[in-house]
Amino acid sequence: MTLYQIISLVVPALLLLSRRSSAAAAPAGKWELLQRSIGISAMHMQLLHTDTVVMFDRTGFGTSNISLPAGKCRDDPNEKVTRHDCSAHSVEYDVVSNSVRPLTVLTDTWCSSGAVNSDGTLVQTGGFNDGDHAVRFFPPCRNSSCDWREINPGLTQRRWYATNQILPDGRTIVVGGRRQFNYEFYPKKSAADRSYNFPFLVQTNDPKIENNLYPFVFLNPDGNLFIFANNRAILYDYTKNAVVKTYPEIPGGDPRSYPSTGSAVLLPLKNNSGAEVLVCGGAPKGSFISATKGKFTPALNTCGRIRVDDPNPKWEMEIMPMGRVMGDMTLLPNGDVLIINGAANGTAGWEYGRDPVLSPVLYRPDKPAGSRFEVQSPTAIPRMYHSTAVLLRDGRILVGGSNPHIYYNFTNVLYPTELSLEAFSPAYTTSKIQPKILSPPTQSKLGYNKEFPVRFSIPAAVKVSDIQVKVTLVAPPFTTHSYSMNQRLVMLNGGGGVKAVGNSLYETRVIGPVSGNVAPAGWYMMFVVYEDVPSQGVWVQIGM
């Protein structure tokens, strides 16, 4: 047994003994059931700047539990389950009214990818069967008149289990997919703009189970892409099709990509200090094949953290309170990370997960190593394969999905198909010192590298000299299969402290992101954070 394996076994036991021997505080946060059924299982989610969330699963599940408007149906003679389908496989959820309306998606979106472009339109790519070359568009609206439109084919290659990342020039790069060792861009610059070979995906491919699908792709502030697949990572210059840097294999060598399915996040970008990536959970080598034989291996309980620009990069390994596969990692407005959903045993894939992990875990990246994790209050609903989670503007986490089966199976299965929506409210949502943003108003446009005032109130008697605030921007991601594409949080640099401008009213001056490398143009939620408690967010459009 290696030293790494010994540490992985011993440290959790010591932490457990420590918790049992001390008077631990009650788990934080609370859960709320929002909708018993939205009619579909929320396999994919995207929050839009209209405070609506687009969700969808796949057309091949059979008839869903929500109907399309009268006269709308999907006819596909090649469909194996329902060839004439008048049910919806996509919905729009209105956060404010807590209501759902059906949307019409024509081609199969199973295990697809997406990103929001600079004007706020969801650009969604690929899928399965008739949808694997499709590009779909959902332009947000405020009168419930918008719906999906499609271009098919819109991609040069089949994209199934691929990853999308918005680039500084407004295009999306679409990386990989099942048996696709290449990438392409959308929109195309010309008819000759095809796909580009990407040897890194060949090098990280396990021929038996792949284990490098849905690669973790992050735009680094230098304009290059940090790409993690299986158990390895590189820094890649997509403009020159060249590897800039190769990182060491994550300690232990276990895979973290689908179907081993850990999760990853780009930690908050702040004060030009460089980027860090955190990769957590997953399943050990061989877990997928073991699951096909009825043996469900315990999930990994480790996280790896690495500085992207370090001249001699090394992974800093940490031990989570419990193992987790198929978990989602969501950036919170104050810079913390919430790890939520998933299972304790098995892998991703139909029927291959066991023992749901019901308690989220909070990760505080700025705390000393060994004191960063905090277990939160548990849900009562298992969120297994095909679960999702997204941050809302009010600071809650919207949680949905879970369909570990090839069809909609609601009975006589271990984990029924889940159509419900929940919200997890971190402890900060009930704080009595929660600030409130007064300006800029929501829907404001802000420029790159330009100073602007942020005015806010604090419902507490405090001295101006004691007020230390952060102003953060959070990009709402496209979330599926335990990975939130385009998720990033930027902490804005200050321009001179805080001043009082009225009774419990204050103002600080901050500077917008320096460039599209730090924050690609588009819609962000802006928050003021006081003593680790964020305000509700306002929508701002950056770089337009």
C-alpha angles and dihedrals in degrees: 000000000000125000089247091056092047091052091048090056101037102044096057090050091052091048090051092050090048092052092048093049095051133058098256120198119250114270112273131236132038138241130227128188106226103176128011088206135004090181097247136057109254099235092153128031137184126175114214131202090255088069090251127123122216112212133178143161122189139298095232097069094084127242113351126214096254125068128224117239114282112286096022119110138147117235118193120159090195094058111112099204111031117008094178105042122177093171125097125247095186132049139182115226118204108213097199098048095032089227137134134214126187122248130201117240114176106192132046112279096183111148094351132149139227152174138196116244126219096275092052100259116142108233108196125189141199133338133162137321109339091009101053094097097032129117115201129193130204113184109195119239137176101223101059091249098115124098140162122292123188143207112200117210098022098139129064095219137037108269114198117148091004129146129233127207126182112231129212091254091058098255124118122233113213111204127199129317133183108329090350112122094180145065138225140189133242128236097034119232091213143347088269092059100108134151127303127222114247112194092187089074090052091050094050096042119115103207092212100051106356096225091192101083121125089022115205107251124183130177107234118214089247089064096253125114124248104212124187122187129168100334102329140075140199138184107235133198102210092185090064099026089236138132109239098184138002118214126210118265112269108265113267091028095238119148120253101182129087127329090021082046115191118159136240140198138188103237118232115296110228143165094350088287096139132254131291128194125208121201118187138183130344134142129292123252112289095021096120095053090044090053091054086058094049098261114120113201120212112261123248116271096196136101126199122207124190138176108234097208098040109128088220103029120197132176116247106211124210134181120235120215088251140005117265136185122183092020123153122227114210126185113229121213093252093056098261122126125230117208108200143163126019143095139282096223139032130015142272117290138080110321093344101115127083138180107025118231102228100179120078118218126220117218117199106197096192095056121093117275110272094035103060102096127079124176114228134206114293129242122225094224121083112230106197132153113356097023124142142194132190135178116246126210091252091059098255123124115235110215127190147139135054119167112158091169136082090238138023099289114177101163140036093027132105095241113021122216106274120222098169131108124217135180125217113205114201117219092261092069091073098041117131091217097056108143123225124217113229098174148058088042120231116279092032122152118230130189132226117268092357125132119235136168124252115200121195144158131229118204094219139075106258136152115249089232089059096053114105113171138176125209113209136186119208123193111213108235137215103246129201138132094013095305129102107207116212093008110153139150122207121195108210120228115244127238104208119331131272129310132189115247100172144334104332087341122124141175135205130179120227136178122237121241112293096235148338089276088068096036119008112221114275146076122330136174111239120208136183111217121201120181089345092306115117127211121231107278132250124211116247130176114224126208099001 
